[in-house]
């Protein structure tokens, strides 16, 4: 079973080419996190693509950089969400027999100004 659980519908189409068995799209990072945790807990995914968007939006809206508190807040919140997902993954009864590859990446870097520059 393959699942794509995303905030932004277009990223599913680009990365999965429409081939996921399950597609969940909602513009809410906590919903994406909760759905991912439920998928890991209740189902047996072979491939799971997850897209959290708040850090990207935080950079676009407030600027990028360690001196920008709002940007750091979105990073810290997203870090906790990734922690929730990893906790659910590690709690799987079959985790010891599974071979997971976890990749965390961004779609682009940023500049300090909140101008939408990439």
Protein Blocks (a to p, Z undefined) as FASTA:
>chain_A
ZZdddfblklmmmmnnopafbdcddddfklmmmmmmmmmmmmccfbdcdddfklmmmmmm
nogcjklmklmmmmmmmmmmmmmmmmmmmmpmklmmpccddddddfbdcdfblghpZZ
